[in-house]
Amino acid sequence: MAARKIVLDARIDEAIEEFYAKTSTGKKLAQKSKGILVFPSVGKAGIGIGGEYGEGALIINGKKVQYYATAAASFGLQLGVQTKRQIILFMENADLNSFRNRKGWEFGVDGSVAIATLGAGGEVDTKSLNQPVIGFIYGNKGLMANLSLEGTKLTRIDKKK
């Protein structure tokens, strides 16, 4: 169990470094944020019915304070496999506290997130810069494309030291 936590922690750190390398604007936003939720690898697979799952951590003031699992199900025309990284920035204490005070969280129900898109040179679209919760999805590898977090459920998980 401890080995899995060590591997997850290393992958989280790697995802943050990659994110900072991709976008200086994202890095500046992350440094201003009240908390950063990082999922270094979210896998998605589907043949008509799809599902996705990943594990990550909430980071506040540079420390991993709680671990989370992300999961979602989808229905409809889909075929393929995909992995992606997700980083969610909580820009306001009220939104961070609301997230932390719930046992579970579903995007689109318990809160919304503005998905930021990266342009040429790693610049972030300006319409998402002033939102209270900003999400970045990057590193897509695979055949499916879905840049939405709607319906995604987050649940606290226990990772032993």
Secondary structure, DSSP 4 states (H G I P E B T S, - for coil): -HHHHHHHHHHHHHHHHHHHHH-HHHHHHHHH-SEEEEEEEEEEEEEEEEEEEEEEEEEETTEEEEEEEEEEEEEEEEEEEEEEEEEEEE-SHHHHHHHHTSSEEEBTTTB--EEP-B-GGGPBPGGGTT-SEEEEEEEEEES------TT-EEEEE----
